[in-house]
Amino acid sequence: MIPTLQKAVIPAAGFGTRMLPAAKSIPKEMLPVLDRPTIQYVVEEAADAGVPDILLVTSRDKKAVEDHFDRAPEVEQRLAASNKSHLLDSIKHLMQRVKVHSVRQQEQKGLGHAVLQARHHVGDHPFLCLLGDTLFSAPPNAPLPATQLADAWRELGTPLIALEQVPQDKVDRYGIVAGQQLSPTLWKITSLIEKPPRDQAPTNLAICARYILTPDIFDFLDQTPPGKGGEIQLTDALNLLLQRRPIHGVLLQSTRHDIGNPIDWLKTNITFARQTPATWHQLLPLLHP
């Protein structure tokens, strides 16, 4: 029997160097996209997939990320007194759907090391893993990645990796998978290669910021030696896991948006603004003077 997906892990402890100096004192995950911080969209995506238990992997400089999901009684009282309580509706409704926990990554030693910090909280449960600085938008009636992965999990019960097609001249920027295509959106993965040279990439299918992982990934993270920069790569651990059990890739029906540098952050804001007619109406004269 395939166990129910109940837990999500969101690594959010990185330095955000590409967003300096903006990210010097404000975590990049707290940079707003329209009316809410990036990290809230990520938690909402997990909640929409039916996952009620969220673990944030943060660092000592990311207390604002943890605080965002806590109560703020003084702010709530002031808003209530001025009939503006609706300004916090999105976060209040979200917190009725999920329970948010946090754990701190004492050293920033890569994505694999960040995921390893979730071992105690996750226990022997499968879990959704969502990178905290990446957002997605989807066409009408198309699922966001967490929902698409959760649907595949209920059918397959194997570790899953979200995939996107990238231009061939950019494959050296991503983790790339090789495998056998089973359907238009499903691949059985045979290997994973971190940032291969362009002429050696087996496909243009890039690993895309969302995963469903089984708890045995922690054993393989323990066995994964540090790579470049002393970081423990999740991709390396997944290659070890692949030797024990099948891993499938799911080609996403949504579009990835990065907030890791100023230009991409601005593009993401514009993309999300277009989805809100009233906001887009106000911005359009600035974009097309």
C-alpha positions as CSV (number, residue, x, y, z in Angstrom):
1,M,0.0,0.0,0.0
2,I,1.4,3.4,-1.0
3,P,1.6,5.6,2.1
4,T,-0.2,9.0,2.2
5,L,1.9,12.0,1.6
6,Q,1.7,14.1,4.8
7,K,5.0,16.0,5.1
8,A,6.8,18.6,3.1
9,V,10.3,20.0,3.5
10,I,11.3,23.4,2.2
11,P,15.0,24.2,2.2
12,A,15.4,28.0,2.7
13,A,18.8,28.5,4.3
14,G,20.9,29.7,1.4
15,F,22.8,33.0,1.4
16,G,21.1,34.6,-1.5
17,T,24.3,36.1,-2.8
18,R,22.8,36.9,-6.3
19,M,20.3,39.2,-4.6
20,L,22.8,41.3,-2.6
21,P,22.7,43.9,-1.2
22,A,18.9,43.4,-1.0
23,A,19.3,40.0,0.7
24,K,21.9,41.3,3.2
25,S,19.3,41.6,6.0
26,I,16.2,40.3,4.3
27,P,16.0,36.6,3.4
28,K,15.5,36.3,-0.4
29,E,12.6,34.0,0.4
30,M,10.9,37.0,2.1
31,L,11.2,39.2,-1.0
32,P,7.6,39.9,-2.1
33,V,5.9,38.8,-5.3
34,L,3.0,41.2,-5.4
35,D,1.3,41.1,-2.0
36,R,3.1,38.2,-0.3
37,P,6.6,36.9,0.3
38,T,7.9,34.2,-2.0
39,I,8.0,31.5,0.7
40,Q,4.3,31.9,1.3
41,Y,3.6,30.9,-2.3
42,V,5.7,27.8,-1.8
43,V,3.8,26.8,1.4
44,E,0.5,27.4,-0.4
45,E,1.6,25.1,-3.2
46,A,2.3,22.3,-0.7
47,A,-1.1,23.0,1.0
48,D,-2.9,22.8,-2.3
49,A,-1.4,19.4,-2.9
50,G,-3.0,18.2,0.4
51,V,0.2,18.2,2.5
52,P,-0.6,19.5,6.0
53,D,2.8,19.3,7.7
54,I,5.5,21.7,6.6
55,L,9.2,21.9,7.7
56,L,11.2,24.9,6.9
57,V,15.0,24.4,6.8
58,T,16.4,27.8,7.7
59,S,19.5,29.4,9.2
60,R,20.2,31.8,12.0
61,D,19.9,34.7,9.6
62,K,16.4,33.6,8.4
63,K,14.3,34.2,11.5
64,A,12.0,36.4,9.5
65,V,11.0,33.3,7.4
66,E,10.0,31.5,10.6
67,D,8.2,34.5,12.0
68,H,6.1,35.0,8.9
69,F,4.1,31.9,9.8
70,D,3.6,32.8,13.4
71,R,0.9,35.0,15.0
72,A,1.5,38.7,15.2
73,P,-1.1,39.8,17.9
74,E,-0.2,43.5,17.9
75,V,-0.5,43.8,14.1
76,E,-3.7,41.9,14.1
77,Q,-5.2,44.1,16.8
78,R,-4.3,47.3,15.0
79,L,-5.7,46.0,11.7
80,A,-8.9,44.9,13.5
81,A,-9.3,48.4,15.1
82,S,-9.1,50.0,11.6
83,N,-11.3,47.5,9.8
84,K,-8.3,46.2,7.8
85,S,-8.1,42.6,9.1
86,H,-8.6,41.4,5.5
87,L,-5.0,42.3,4.7
88,L,-3.9,39.2,6.5
89,D,-6.5,36.9,5.2
90,S,-4.2,34.9,2.9
91,I,-1.8,34.0,5.6
92,K,-4.5,33.3,8.2
93,H,-6.4,31.0,5.9
94,L,-3.1,29.2,5.0
95,M,-2.3,28.6,8.6
96,Q,-5.7,27.0,9.1
97,R,-4.7,24.4,6.5
98,V,-1.1,23.6,7.5
99,K,1.2,23.3,10.5
100,V,4.6,24.9,9.9
101,H,7.7,23.8,11.8
102,S,11.3,24.9,11.4
103,V,14.8,23.5,11.9
104,R,18.1,25.3,11.4
105,Q,20.9,24.3,9.1
106,Q,24.0,25.2,11.1
107,E,26.3,25.3,8.1
108,Q,25.3,25.9,4.5
109,K,26.8,22.8,2.9
110,G,24.5,22.3,-0.1
111,L,21.0,21.2,-0.9
112,G,21.7,17.6,0.2
113,H,22.9,18.7,3.6
114,A,19.8,20.9,4.0
115,V,17.5,18.0,3.2
116,L,19.4,15.9,5.7
117,Q,18.4,18.3,8.5
118,A,14.8,17.1,8.0
119,R,15.6,13.5,9.0
120,H,14.3,13.7,12.6
121,H,11.1,15.5,11.6
122,V,10.3,13.3,8.6
123,G,11.0,10.0,10.3
124,D,10.0,7.1,8.1
125,H,7.5,9.1,6.0
126,P,7.8,10.0,2.3
127,F,7.9,13.7,1.8
128,L,7.5,16.5,-0.7
129,C,10.6,18.7,-1.1
130,L,10.2,22.2,-2.6
131,L,13.0,24.7,-3.0
132,G,12.0,27.9,-1.2
133,D,13.2,30.4,-3.8
134,T,11.4,29.0,-6.9
135,L,7.8,29.7,-7.9
136,F,5.6,28.3,-10.6
137,S,2.6,29.5,-12.6
138,A,0.3,27.2,-14.5
139,P,-2.3,27.6,-17.3
140,P,-5.9,27.4,-16.3
141,N,-6.9,23.9,-15.2
142,A,-3.2,22.7,-15.1
143,P,-1.7,21.6,-11.8
144,L,1.2,23.2,-10.0
145,P,4.2,20.9,-9.5
146,A,3.4,19.7,-5.9
147,T,-0.1,18.6,-7.0
148,Q,1.3,17.0,-10.2
149,L,3.9,15.1,-8.2
150,A,1.4,14.1,-5.5
151,D,-0.9,12.6,-8.2
152,A,2.0,10.6,-9.6
153,W,3.0,9.5,-6.1
154,R,-0.4,8.0,-5.5
155,E,-0.1,6.0,-8.7
156,L,3.6,4.9,-8.5
157,G,4.8,5.2,-5.0
158,T,8.4,5.8,-6.1
159,P,10.7,8.8,-5.6
160,L,9.8,11.5,-8.1
161,I,11.7,14.4,-9.6
162,A,10.1,17.3,-11.3
163,L,11.5,18.0,-14.8
164,E,11.5,20.8,-17.3
165,Q,12.8,21.1,-20.8
166,V,15.6,23.6,-21.2
167,P,17.4,24.9,-24.3
168,Q,20.3,22.6,-25.3
169,D,22.8,25.5,-24.9
170,K,21.9,25.8,-21.2
171,V,22.0,22.2,-20.0
172,D,25.4,22.8,-18.4
173,R,23.6,25.0,-15.8
174,Y,21.3,22.2,-14.4
175,G,21.1,18.7,-13.1
176,I,20.1,16.6,-16.2
177,V,18.4,13.2,-16.3
178,A,18.6,10.3,-18.7
179,G,15.8,7.8,-18.9
180,Q,13.0,6.0,-20.8
181,Q,9.9,8.0,-21.7
182,L,6.8,6.1,-20.5
183,S,4.2,8.8,-21.4
184,P,4.1,12.4,-22.5
185,T,4.8,13.6,-18.9
186,L,6.4,10.5,-17.3
187,W,10.0,9.2,-17.5
188,K,11.7,6.3,-15.8
189,I,15.1,7.7,-14.8
190,T,18.3,5.8,-15.4
191,S,20.9,8.4,-14.4
192,L,21.3,11.9,-13.1
193,I,24.2,14.2,-14.1
194,E,24.9,17.5,-12.3
195,K,25.7,20.2,-14.8
196,P,27.1,18.1,-17.7
197,P,29.0,19.6,-20.6
198,R,26.7,20.6,-23.4
199,D,28.0,17.9,-25.7
200,Q,27.6,15.2,-23.1
201,A,24.1,15.9,-21.8
202,P,21.9,12.8,-22.5
203,T,18.7,14.9,-22.7
204,N,17.6,18.5,-22.2
205,L,15.4,17.4,-19.2
206,A,16.5,19.5,-16.2
207,I,15.7,18.8,-12.5
208,C,13.3,21.4,-11.5
209,A,13.1,22.4,-7.8
210,R,10.4,19.9,-6.7
211,Y,10.7,16.3,-5.5
212,I,9.0,13.6,-3.7
213,L,11.5,11.6,-1.7
214,T,11.4,8.5,0.4
215,P,13.0,8.3,3.8
216,D,15.9,6.1,2.7
217,I,17.3,9.1,0.9
218,F,18.8,10.1,4.3
219,D,21.0,7.0,4.4
220,F,22.3,7.8,0.9
221,L,22.9,11.5,1.9
222,D,25.0,10.1,4.8
223,Q,27.1,8.2,2.2
224,T,27.4,11.1,-0.2
225,P,30.9,12.8,0.0
226,P,31.1,16.6,-0.3
227,G,31.6,17.8,-3.9
228,K,32.6,21.1,-5.3
229,G,32.7,23.8,-2.7
230,G,32.4,21.2,0.1
231,E,28.7,20.8,-0.6
232,I,26.7,17.6,-0.4
233,Q,24.7,17.4,-3.6
234,L,21.2,15.9,-3.5
235,T,21.7,14.7,-7.1
236,D,24.6,12.5,-6.0
237,A,22.5,10.9,-3.3
238,L,19.7,10.3,-5.8
239,N,22.1,8.5,-8.1
240,L,22.9,6.2,-5.1
241,L,19.2,5.7,-4.3
242,L,18.6,4.9,-8.0
243,Q,20.7,1.7,-7.5
244,R,18.2,0.5,-4.9
245,R,14.8,1.5,-6.3
246,P,13.1,3.0,-9.4
247,I,12.9,6.8,-9.6
248,H,10.6,8.5,-12.0
249,G,10.6,12.0,-13.5
250,V,7.5,14.1,-14.1
251,L,7.6,16.7,-16.9
252,L,5.8,19.7,-15.4
253,Q,2.8,21.4,-16.9
254,S,3.7,24.6,-15.2
255,T,6.4,27.3,-15.7
256,R,9.3,27.9,-13.3
257,H,10.0,31.4,-12.0
258,D,13.3,32.2,-10.2
259,I,13.6,35.0,-7.7
260,G,17.3,34.5,-7.2
261,N,18.5,37.6,-9.0
262,P,17.0,41.1,-9.5
263,I,16.0,40.7,-13.1
264,D,14.3,37.4,-12.6
265,W,12.6,38.6,-9.5
266,L,11.1,41.6,-11.5
267,K,10.0,39.2,-14.3
268,T,8.3,37.0,-11.8
269,N,6.4,40.0,-10.3
270,I,5.3,41.0,-13.8
271,T,4.2,37.4,-14.6
272,F,2.1,37.1,-11.5
273,A,0.7,40.6,-11.9
274,R,-0.7,39.6,-15.3
275,Q,-2.8,37.0,-13.6
276,T,-4.6,39.7,-11.6
277,P,-6.6,41.9,-14.0
278,A,-6.9,44.9,-11.6
279,T,-3.2,45.0,-10.9
280,W,-2.2,44.4,-14.5
281,H,-4.4,47.3,-15.6
282,Q,-2.4,49.6,-13.3
283,L,1.0,48.4,-14.5
284,L,0.3,48.2,-18.2
285,P,0.8,52.0,-18.9
286,L,4.3,51.7,-17.3
287,L,5.3,48.7,-19.4
288,H,3.9,50.2,-22.6
289,P,4.2,54.0,-22.3
